[in-house]
Amino acid sequence: MATNPVPDHVPPEMVRNFSLFTSPGMLPTPNGDPHAAVACVHAGPPIFYSPFNTRDGRGTWVITRARDQRRVLQDAETFSSHRSIFASALGENWPMIPLELDPPAHSVFRSLLNPLLSPRRVRVLEAAVRERAIALTERIAASGTSCDVMKDFTFPFTVNIFLRFLGLPDHQLDTFVGWANDLLHGDYVKRPAAARTIVAFIDELASVRRKEPADDFMTFVVQAQVEGRRLTDEEVRGIGVLVFVAGLDTVAAAIGFDLAYLARNPKDQEWLRSEPDRIVPAAEELLRAYPTVQMIRVAKKDIDFEGAPIRKGDYVSCATMIANRDPAEFESPNTIWLARPDNRHAAFGYGPHRCLGSHLARREIVIGLEEWLARIPAFRIKEGTAPITCGGHVFGIENLILDWS
Ligand code: HEM
Protein backbone atom coordinates (compact mmCIF):
# COMPACT_ATOMS: atom_id res chain seq x y z
CA MET A 1 0.00 0.00 0.00
CA ALA A 2 1.33 3.46 -0.93
CA THR A 3 2.08 5.85 1.87
CA ASN A 4 1.35 9.29 0.66
CA PRO A 5 3.01 12.30 2.13
CA VAL A 6 1.14 15.46 1.25
CA PRO A 7 2.63 16.81 -2.02
CA ASP A 8 4.74 19.98 -1.70
CA HIS A 9 2.31 22.12 -3.71
CA VAL A 10 -0.56 21.52 -1.25
CA PRO A 11 -0.74 24.33 1.34
CA PRO A 12 -0.73 22.74 4.82
CA GLU A 13 -3.82 24.73 5.84
CA MET A 14 -5.78 22.99 3.06
CA VAL A 15 -5.10 19.51 4.47
CA ARG A 16 -7.87 17.86 6.51
CA ASN A 17 -7.86 14.67 8.45
CA PHE A 18 -10.72 13.14 6.49
CA SER A 19 -11.00 9.96 4.45
CA LEU A 20 -13.84 7.94 3.00
CA PHE A 21 -11.80 4.89 4.01
CA THR A 22 -10.54 5.60 7.51
CA SER A 23 -12.52 8.46 9.10
CA PRO A 24 -14.80 7.50 11.98
CA GLY A 25 -17.74 5.50 10.63
CA MET A 26 -15.95 4.38 7.45
CA LEU A 27 -14.41 1.13 8.64
CA PRO A 28 -16.90 -1.72 9.06
CA THR A 29 -19.10 -0.46 11.90
CA PRO A 30 -22.08 -2.14 13.60
CA ASN A 31 -25.10 0.18 13.32
CA GLY A 32 -22.88 2.65 11.43
CA ASP A 33 -24.12 5.58 9.40
CA PRO A 34 -21.26 6.47 7.01
CA HIS A 35 -23.46 8.94 5.11
CA ALA A 36 -24.06 11.01 8.24
CA ALA A 37 -20.35 10.76 9.01
CA VAL A 38 -19.32 12.44 5.74
CA ALA A 39 -21.94 15.17 5.94
CA CYS A 40 -19.66 17.01 8.42
CA VAL A 41 -17.47 18.25 5.54
CA HIS A 42 -20.09 20.87 4.68
CA ALA A 43 -19.13 22.85 7.74
CA GLY A 44 -15.73 23.41 6.08
CA PRO A 45 -14.29 24.87 2.87
CA PRO A 46 -15.46 24.04 -0.68
CA ILE A 47 -12.26 22.10 -1.34
CA PHE A 48 -9.58 20.53 0.85
CA TYR A 49 -6.85 17.92 0.56
CA SER A 50 -7.30 14.47 2.09
CA PRO A 51 -3.94 12.66 2.39
CA PHE A 52 -5.50 9.17 2.31
CA ASN A 53 -8.65 8.84 0.29
CA THR A 54 -8.34 5.90 -2.13
CA ARG A 55 -8.12 2.18 -1.60
CA ASP A 56 -4.41 2.18 -2.49
CA GLY A 57 -3.68 4.94 -0.01
CA ARG A 58 -3.43 7.96 -2.30
CA GLY A 59 -4.39 11.49 -1.39
CA THR A 60 -7.12 13.38 -3.22
CA TRP A 61 -8.57 16.84 -3.33
CA VAL A 62 -12.13 16.64 -2.01
CA ILE A 63 -14.83 18.82 -3.59
CA THR A 64 -17.58 19.45 -1.07
CA ARG A 65 -20.16 21.47 -3.02
CA ALA A 66 -22.48 19.76 -5.49
CA ARG A 67 -22.20 22.73 -7.87
CA ASP A 68 -18.38 22.50 -7.93
CA GLN A 69 -18.51 18.72 -8.42
CA ARG A 70 -20.62 19.31 -11.53
CA ARG A 71 -17.96 21.72 -12.84
CA VAL A 72 -15.29 19.03 -12.42
CA LEU A 73 -17.36 16.19 -13.86
CA GLN A 74 -18.37 18.19 -16.90
CA ASP A 75 -14.85 19.35 -17.72
CA ALA A 76 -13.15 16.29 -19.18
CA GLU A 77 -10.57 18.56 -20.87
CA THR A 78 -9.11 19.28 -17.42
CA PHE A 79 -10.22 16.27 -15.37
CA SER A 80 -9.68 12.81 -16.85
CA SER A 81 -11.40 9.67 -15.69
CA HIS A 82 -8.62 7.33 -16.84
CA ARG A 83 -7.24 5.72 -13.70
CA SER A 84 -7.17 1.98 -14.50
CA ILE A 85 -8.82 1.33 -11.14
CA PHE A 86 -9.38 -2.31 -11.95
CA ALA A 87 -6.33 -3.06 -14.10
CA SER A 88 -3.98 -1.45 -11.57
CA ALA A 89 -4.93 -4.19 -9.10
CA LEU A 90 -3.22 -6.51 -11.59
CA GLY A 91 -0.28 -4.20 -12.26
CA GLU A 92 -1.78 -3.44 -15.71
CA ASN A 93 -3.07 -0.30 -17.39
CA TRP A 94 -6.11 -0.96 -19.61
CA PRO A 95 -9.26 1.14 -19.19
CA MET A 96 -12.68 -0.02 -18.09
CA ILE A 97 -14.91 1.11 -20.95
CA PRO A 98 -16.56 3.60 -21.19
CA LEU A 99 -15.86 4.76 -17.61
CA GLU A 100 -12.13 5.31 -17.97
CA LEU A 101 -12.12 6.81 -21.47
CA ASP A 102 -12.31 10.56 -21.99
CA PRO A 103 -14.25 12.20 -24.80
CA PRO A 104 -14.12 11.86 -27.79
CA ALA A 105 -13.24 8.13 -27.46
CA HIS A 106 -15.74 7.88 -24.63
CA SER A 107 -18.70 8.95 -26.77
CA VAL A 108 -17.91 6.32 -29.43
CA PHE A 109 -18.35 3.52 -26.89
CA ARG A 110 -21.10 5.20 -24.92
CA SER A 111 -23.21 5.49 -28.09
CA LEU A 112 -22.57 1.83 -28.79
CA LEU A 113 -23.72 0.74 -25.32
CA ASN A 114 -26.56 3.22 -24.64
CA PRO A 115 -29.26 1.20 -26.45
CA LEU A 116 -28.50 -1.89 -24.32
CA LEU A 117 -29.66 -0.17 -21.13
CA SER A 118 -32.09 2.40 -22.54
CA PRO A 119 -35.49 2.93 -20.89
CA ARG A 120 -37.09 0.92 -23.70
CA ARG A 121 -34.69 -2.01 -23.22
CA VAL A 122 -35.22 -1.87 -19.45
CA ARG A 123 -38.98 -2.18 -19.97
CA VAL A 124 -38.26 -5.48 -21.73
CA LEU A 125 -36.07 -6.69 -18.83
CA GLU A 126 -38.61 -5.56 -16.26
CA ALA A 127 -40.85 -8.65 -16.35
CA ALA A 128 -37.88 -10.85 -15.39
CA VAL A 129 -36.87 -8.40 -12.64
CA ARG A 130 -40.34 -8.52 -11.12
CA GLU A 131 -40.59 -12.30 -11.46
CA ARG A 132 -37.33 -12.67 -9.57
CA ALA A 133 -38.35 -10.21 -6.82
CA ILE A 134 -41.65 -12.05 -6.34
CA ALA A 135 -39.97 -15.48 -6.20
CA LEU A 136 -37.43 -14.33 -3.59
CA THR A 137 -39.90 -12.48 -1.37
CA GLU A 138 -42.38 -15.36 -1.53
CA ARG A 139 -39.66 -17.76 -0.45
CA ILE A 140 -38.57 -15.46 2.39
CA ALA A 141 -42.16 -14.93 3.60
CA ALA A 142 -42.86 -18.66 3.53
CA SER A 143 -39.72 -19.71 5.34
CA GLY A 144 -40.07 -17.78 8.61
CA THR A 145 -40.19 -14.37 10.22
CA SER A 146 -36.59 -13.27 9.84
CA CYS A 147 -33.85 -13.18 7.21
CA ASP A 148 -30.53 -11.62 6.30
CA VAL A 149 -31.66 -9.22 3.59
CA MET A 150 -28.25 -8.98 1.91
CA LYS A 151 -27.71 -12.73 1.68
CA ASP A 152 -31.30 -13.83 1.10
CA PHE A 153 -32.70 -10.99 -0.98
CA THR A 154 -30.60 -8.14 -2.40
CA PHE A 155 -27.59 -10.08 -3.75
CA PRO A 156 -29.53 -13.06 -5.16
CA PHE A 157 -31.88 -10.49 -6.73
CA THR A 158 -29.32 -8.22 -8.39
CA VAL A 159 -26.87 -10.96 -9.36
CA ASN A 160 -29.64 -12.97 -10.99
CA ILE A 161 -30.66 -9.97 -13.11
CA PHE A 162 -27.05 -9.39 -14.04
CA LEU A 163 -26.57 -13.04 -15.02
CA ARG A 164 -29.66 -12.90 -17.23
CA PHE A 165 -28.35 -9.72 -18.82
CA LEU A 166 -25.07 -11.48 -19.60
CA GLY A 167 -26.98 -14.57 -20.73
CA LEU A 168 -25.62 -16.92 -18.07
CA PRO A 169 -27.33 -19.61 -15.98
CA ASP A 170 -28.20 -19.01 -12.35
CA HIS A 171 -26.08 -21.73 -10.79
CA GLN A 172 -23.02 -19.45 -10.73
CA LEU A 173 -24.80 -16.96 -8.50
CA ASP A 174 -22.90 -17.60 -5.27
CA THR A 175 -19.58 -17.63 -7.10
CA PHE A 176 -20.31 -14.21 -8.60
CA VAL A 177 -21.36 -12.74 -5.29
CA GLY A 178 -18.09 -13.98 -3.77
CA TRP A 179 -15.98 -12.45 -6.56
CA ALA A 180 -17.79 -9.11 -6.35
CA ASN A 181 -17.41 -9.04 -2.59
CA ASP A 182 -13.68 -9.84 -2.67
CA LEU A 183 -13.11 -7.27 -5.39
CA LEU A 184 -14.92 -4.42 -3.70
CA HIS A 185 -14.24 -5.13 -0.06
CA GLY A 186 -11.36 -7.63 -0.04
CA ASP A 187 -7.84 -7.06 1.27
CA TYR A 188 -4.64 -6.78 -0.76
CA VAL A 189 -4.57 -10.55 -1.33
CA LYS A 190 -8.24 -11.19 -2.14
CA ARG A 191 -8.69 -8.16 -4.36
CA PRO A 192 -6.10 -8.93 -7.08
CA ALA A 193 -7.07 -12.60 -6.95
CA ALA A 194 -10.72 -11.68 -7.59
CA ALA A 195 -9.69 -9.24 -10.34
CA ARG A 196 -7.71 -11.99 -12.08
CA THR A 197 -10.61 -14.42 -11.80
CA ILE A 198 -13.09 -11.90 -13.24
CA VAL A 199 -10.78 -11.02 -16.15
CA ALA A 200 -10.27 -14.70 -16.96
CA PHE A 201 -14.02 -15.25 -16.77
CA ILE A 202 -14.85 -12.32 -19.09
CA ASP A 203 -12.09 -13.33 -21.57
CA GLU A 204 -13.41 -16.89 -21.63
CA LEU A 205 -17.03 -15.77 -22.05
CA ALA A 206 -16.01 -13.51 -24.95
CA SER A 207 -14.18 -16.35 -26.63
CA VAL A 208 -17.18 -18.70 -26.23
CA ARG A 209 -19.55 -16.07 -27.66
CA ARG A 210 -17.30 -15.49 -30.66
CA LYS A 211 -17.64 -19.20 -31.49
CA GLU A 212 -21.24 -19.69 -30.31
CA PRO A 213 -23.23 -16.46 -30.59
CA ALA A 214 -26.36 -16.11 -28.45
CA ASP A 215 -28.93 -13.38 -27.85
CA ASP A 216 -27.04 -11.71 -25.03
CA PHE A 217 -24.84 -8.84 -23.98
CA MET A 218 -21.46 -10.47 -24.58
CA THR A 219 -22.43 -11.60 -28.08
CA PHE A 220 -23.45 -8.02 -28.82
CA VAL A 221 -20.07 -6.76 -27.62
CA VAL A 222 -17.93 -9.26 -29.54
CA GLN A 223 -19.88 -8.64 -32.74
CA ALA A 224 -20.05 -4.85 -32.35
CA GLN A 225 -18.26 -2.42 -34.63
CA VAL A 226 -16.90 0.99 -33.77
CA GLU A 227 -15.54 3.32 -36.44
CA GLY A 228 -15.83 0.53 -39.03
CA ARG A 229 -13.88 -2.12 -37.09
CA ARG A 230 -14.46 -4.91 -34.59
CA LEU A 231 -13.51 -4.28 -30.94
CA THR A 232 -10.08 -5.41 -29.78
CA ASP A 233 -9.82 -8.12 -27.11
CA GLU A 234 -8.77 -5.46 -24.61
CA GLU A 235 -11.82 -3.31 -25.40
CA VAL A 236 -14.16 -6.30 -25.04
CA ARG A 237 -12.56 -7.05 -21.69
CA GLY A 238 -12.77 -3.39 -20.58
CA ILE A 239 -16.52 -3.33 -21.26
CA GLY A 240 -17.25 -6.75 -19.76
CA VAL A 241 -15.36 -6.05 -16.57
CA LEU A 242 -17.01 -2.64 -16.09
CA VAL A 243 -20.51 -3.99 -16.47
CA PHE A 244 -19.61 -6.73 -14.01
CA VAL A 245 -18.40 -4.36 -11.30
CA ALA A 246 -20.76 -1.44 -11.94
CA GLY A 247 -24.09 -3.13 -11.51
CA LEU A 248 -23.66 -5.77 -8.83
CA ASP A 249 -22.82 -4.21 -5.53
CA THR A 250 -24.36 -0.80 -6.17
CA VAL A 251 -27.98 -1.90 -6.51
CA ALA A 252 -27.69 -4.47 -3.70
CA ALA A 253 -26.25 -1.82 -1.38
CA ALA A 254 -28.95 0.69 -2.34
CA ILE A 255 -31.77 -1.72 -1.50
CA GLY A 256 -29.97 -2.72 1.70
CA PHE A 257 -29.64 0.89 2.90
CA ASP A 258 -33.28 1.53 1.96
CA LEU A 259 -34.62 -1.44 3.92
CA ALA A 260 -32.40 -0.59 6.89
CA TYR A 261 -33.90 2.91 6.90
CA LEU A 262 -37.45 1.57 6.66
CA ALA A 263 -36.80 -0.98 9.40
CA ARG A 264 -35.83 1.88 11.72
CA ASN A 265 -38.69 4.14 10.61
CA PRO A 266 -41.94 2.17 10.92
CA LYS A 267 -44.16 5.14 10.05
CA ASP A 268 -42.42 5.66 6.72
CA GLN A 269 -42.55 1.90 6.15
CA GLU A 270 -46.32 1.85 6.66
CA TRP A 271 -46.74 5.02 4.60
CA LEU A 272 -45.19 3.25 1.59
CA ARG A 273 -46.92 -0.07 2.22
CA SER A 274 -50.35 1.59 2.36
CA GLU A 275 -49.79 3.47 -0.92
CA PRO A 276 -47.23 1.79 -3.15
CA ASP A 277 -47.38 4.69 -5.65
CA ARG A 278 -45.27 6.58 -3.16
CA ILE A 279 -42.38 4.16 -3.66
CA VAL A 280 -41.05 5.78 -6.86
CA PRO A 281 -40.36 9.23 -5.32
CA ALA A 282 -39.32 7.58 -2.03
CA ALA A 283 -36.68 5.53 -3.86
CA GLU A 284 -35.27 8.78 -5.29
CA GLU A 285 -35.05 10.31 -1.82
CA LEU A 286 -33.34 7.20 -0.49
CA LEU A 287 -30.91 7.32 -3.44
CA ARG A 288 -30.22 10.93 -2.49
CA ALA A 289 -29.72 10.22 1.18
CA TYR A 290 -27.80 6.93 0.77
CA PRO A 291 -25.78 7.16 -2.46
CA THR A 292 -22.85 4.79 -2.68
CA VAL A 293 -20.24 5.91 -5.22
CA GLN A 294 -17.17 8.12 -4.94
CA MET A 295 -16.09 9.41 -8.37
CA ILE A 296 -12.44 10.29 -8.89
CA ARG A 297 -10.83 12.30 -11.66
CA VAL A 298 -7.16 12.97 -12.46
CA ALA A 299 -6.08 16.53 -13.31
CA LYS A 300 -4.68 16.67 -16.85
CA LYS A 301 -3.19 20.11 -16.28
CA ASP A 302 -2.51 22.59 -13.51
CA ILE A 303 -5.55 24.56 -12.44
CA ASP A 304 -6.45 26.79 -9.51
CA PHE A 305 -9.87 25.68 -8.31
CA GLU A 306 -11.68 27.69 -5.64
CA GLY A 307 -8.30 28.73 -4.25
CA ALA A 308 -6.75 25.25 -4.37
CA PRO A 309 -3.59 24.73 -6.45
CA ILE A 310 -4.53 21.50 -8.25
CA ARG A 311 -1.54 20.21 -10.20
CA LYS A 312 -1.36 17.85 -13.17
CA GLY A 313 -1.68 14.26 -11.92
CA ASP A 314 -3.53 15.16 -8.71
CA TYR A 315 -6.61 13.10 -7.88
CA VAL A 316 -9.89 14.96 -7.37
CA SER A 317 -12.72 13.28 -5.49
CA CYS A 318 -16.36 14.02 -6.26
CA ALA A 319 -18.22 11.86 -3.77
CA THR A 320 -21.94 11.49 -4.40
CA MET A 321 -22.46 11.03 -0.66
CA ILE A 322 -21.03 14.51 -0.13
CA ALA A 323 -22.89 16.21 -3.01
CA ASN A 324 -26.22 14.75 -1.95
CA ARG A 325 -25.96 16.21 1.56
CA ASP A 326 -24.98 19.71 0.37
CA PRO A 327 -27.20 22.26 2.16
CA ALA A 328 -26.77 24.67 -0.76
CA GLU A 329 -28.51 22.13 -2.95
CA PHE A 330 -31.05 20.43 -0.66
CA GLU A 331 -33.20 21.88 2.10
CA SER A 332 -32.42 20.10 5.40
CA PRO A 333 -30.18 17.60 3.59
CA ASN A 334 -29.81 15.29 6.58
CA THR A 335 -33.55 14.88 6.96
CA ILE A 336 -35.07 12.06 4.95
CA TRP A 337 -38.29 13.25 3.40
CA LEU A 338 -39.71 10.49 1.24
CA ALA A 339 -41.92 12.90 -0.73
CA ARG A 340 -39.13 15.45 -1.32
CA PRO A 341 -39.96 17.40 -4.48
CA ASP A 342 -37.46 18.39 -7.24
CA ASN A 343 -35.02 15.78 -6.10
CA ARG A 344 -32.12 16.36 -8.48
CA HIS A 345 -29.59 14.23 -6.66
CA ALA A 346 -26.19 13.08 -7.84
CA ALA A 347 -26.38 9.36 -6.96
CA PHE A 348 -25.82 8.39 -10.61
CA GLY A 349 -23.09 10.96 -11.23
CA TYR A 350 -23.03 13.82 -13.67
CA GLY A 351 -21.66 14.73 -17.09
CA PRO A 352 -20.55 12.36 -19.86
CA HIS A 353 -20.05 9.38 -17.52
CA ARG A 354 -23.45 9.63 -15.85
CA CYS A 355 -24.49 6.08 -14.98
CA LEU A 356 -25.34 3.98 -18.03
CA GLY A 357 -27.33 1.56 -15.87
CA SER A 358 -29.45 4.14 -14.03
CA HIS A 359 -32.73 3.16 -15.71
CA LEU A 360 -32.21 -0.49 -14.82
CA ALA A 361 -30.96 0.34 -11.33
CA ARG A 362 -33.99 2.53 -10.59
CA ARG A 363 -36.42 -0.18 -11.72
CA GLU A 364 -34.58 -2.84 -9.71
CA ILE A 365 -34.77 -0.71 -6.56
CA VAL A 366 -38.43 0.23 -6.99
CA ILE A 367 -39.54 -3.29 -7.90
CA GLY A 368 -37.45 -4.77 -5.09
CA LEU A 369 -39.10 -2.43 -2.55
CA GLU A 370 -42.61 -2.95 -3.99
CA GLU A 371 -42.45 -6.72 -3.79
CA TRP A 372 -40.75 -6.73 -0.40
CA LEU A 373 -43.36 -4.40 1.14
CA ALA A 374 -46.19 -6.36 -0.49
CA ARG A 375 -45.20 -9.61 1.22
CA ILE A 376 -43.25 -8.81 4.36
CA PRO A 377 -45.31 -7.31 7.21
CA ALA A 378 -44.03 -4.60 9.58
CA PHE A 379 -40.34 -5.38 9.95
CA ARG A 380 -37.54 -4.13 12.18
CA ILE A 381 -33.86 -4.83 12.81
CA LYS A 382 -33.72 -8.16 14.65
CA GLU A 383 -33.02 -7.66 18.33
CA GLY A 384 -29.44 -8.45 19.27
CA THR A 385 -28.17 -7.88 15.70
CA ALA A 386 -26.57 -4.81 14.16
CA PRO A 387 -26.20 -4.10 10.44
CA ILE A 388 -22.53 -3.54 9.60
CA THR A 389 -21.94 -0.61 7.25
CA CYS A 390 -18.70 0.45 5.58
CA GLY A 391 -17.33 3.42 3.64
CA GLY A 392 -14.82 3.32 0.77
CA HIS A 393 -15.15 3.93 -2.97
CA VAL A 394 -18.51 2.18 -2.87
CA PHE A 395 -20.35 2.41 0.43
CA GLY A 396 -21.87 -0.87 1.53
CA ILE A 397 -23.89 -2.73 4.11
CA GLU A 398 -22.58 -6.19 4.93
CA ASN A 399 -25.53 -7.74 6.73
CA LEU A 400 -29.05 -6.70 7.55
CA ILE A 401 -31.01 -9.11 9.69
CA LEU A 402 -34.67 -8.16 9.78
CA ASP A 403 -37.46 -9.63 11.88
CA TRP A 404 -41.25 -9.47 11.50
CA SER A 405 -42.38 -11.94 14.17
C1 HEM B 1 -27.95 2.13 -7.44
C2 HEM B 1 -27.17 1.62 -8.38
C3 HEM B 1 -26.11 2.38 -9.11
C4 HEM B 1 -25.44 3.52 -8.74
C5 HEM B 1 -25.59 4.32 -7.45
C6 HEM B 1 -24.53 3.84 -9.82
C7 HEM B 1 -23.71 4.95 -9.84
C8 HEM B 1 -22.89 5.30 -10.89
C9 HEM B 1 -22.09 6.50 -10.94
C10 HEM B 1 -21.99 7.55 -9.84
C11 HEM B 1 -21.44 6.51 -12.13
C12 HEM B 1 -20.47 7.58 -12.63
C13 HEM B 1 -19.04 7.17 -12.35
C14 HEM B 1 -18.05 8.24 -12.72
O1 HEM B 1 -18.41 9.25 -13.35
O2 HEM B 1 -16.86 8.09 -12.36
C15 HEM B 1 -21.81 5.31 -12.83
C16 HEM B 1 -21.34 4.96 -14.08
C17 HEM B 1 -21.67 3.77 -14.71
N1 HEM B 1 -22.59 2.83 -14.29
FE1 HEM B 1 -23.71 2.91 -12.62
N2 HEM B 1 -24.64 2.88 -10.80
C18 HEM B 1 -25.60 1.98 -10.42
C19 HEM B 1 -26.03 0.89 -11.13
C20 HEM B 1 -25.55 0.49 -12.35
C21 HEM B 1 -26.00 -0.67 -13.09
C22 HEM B 1 -27.13 -1.61 -12.67
C23 HEM B 1 -25.23 -0.74 -14.22
C24 HEM B 1 -25.22 -1.74 -15.36
C25 HEM B 1 -26.02 -2.71 -15.56
C26 HEM B 1 -24.33 0.39 -14.21
C27 HEM B 1 -23.41 0.67 -15.18
C28 HEM B 1 -22.62 1.81 -15.21
C29 HEM B 1 -21.67 2.10 -16.30
C30 HEM B 1 -21.39 1.23 -17.51
C31 HEM B 1 -21.08 3.34 -15.98
C32 HEM B 1 -20.03 4.09 -16.79
C33 HEM B 1 -20.71 5.06 -17.73
C34 HEM B 1 -19.74 5.89 -18.56
O3 HEM B 1 -18.56 5.96 -18.23
O4 HEM B 1 -20.19 6.48 -19.55
N3 HEM B 1 -24.54 1.11 -13.06
N4 HEM B 1 -22.71 4.59 -12.06
Boltz pocket constraint, residues with backbone or C-beta under 6 A from the ligand:
constraints:
  - pocket:
      binder: B
      contacts: [[A, 81], [A, 97], [A, 98], [A, 99], [A, 100], [A, 110], [A, 117], [A, 242], [A, 243], [A, 246], [A, 247], [A, 248], [A, 250], [A, 251], [A, 254], [A, 291], [A, 292], [A, 293], [A, 294], [A, 295], [A, 296], [A, 320], [A, 346], [A, 347], [A, 348], [A, 349], [A, 350], [A, 352], [A, 353], [A, 354], [A, 355], [A, 356], [A, 357], [A, 358], [A, 360], [A, 361]]
      max_distance: 6.0
